[in-house]
Amino acid sequence: MGADDKIKNTAEDAKGKAKEAYGEATDDESTQAEGKADQTKSNLKQAGEKAKDTFK
């Protein structure tokens, strides 16, 4: 996994966690869901990168 990709995925995960927390604080279910989706997307990207590294 490239360092650039790892940094981007970690930033996306942090952004998702912040969105989710903001949604919880403001009782905004839509924002909470967006935050969870961002985190899931980041996790999937990280898993894909790890799988690519395994087969190199």
N, C-alpha and C positions, 0 to 999 in steps of 0.2 A: 504494500500500500504506500503510495507516495505521500510525502509529508504534506504537500498542498491539499490533497484529498482528505487526509486525516484532520487537518486544521479546519477545512470547510465543513466537514461532517460534524465535528465537535461544536463548531459555532452554530450550525443549524440546530443541533440538539439543545444547546443552551438557549437559543432563541425560542424553541418550542416549549421548553420548561418555563421560561419567563412568560410566554403567552398564556400557558396553562394556569400559572399562578395568578396572573392578572385577571383572567376569566373567573377564577374561583373567588378572588377578592371583590370583584364587581358583580358577581352572580350572572355572568354572561356565558351561557352554555356554548354559544357559537365560537367564542374566542377560546374557550377551554378545548373544544373539539379541534380547532385549528392547531393549537399547541401540541396536542397529542398526535395529530397527523404529521406535523413537522418532525416530531421525535421519531415516529415510526419510519418515516421516509429516510431520516438520517441513519437509523439502525439498519435498514435494508441496504442502503448504499455501502455502509461499512462492511456488512456481511458479504456483499458482492465483491468488494475490493479484496477482502481476505480470501475469498474463493479463487479469485484470479491469481493472487500471490501463491496460493497452494499449488496451482497447476503450472506455474512458471518453471 
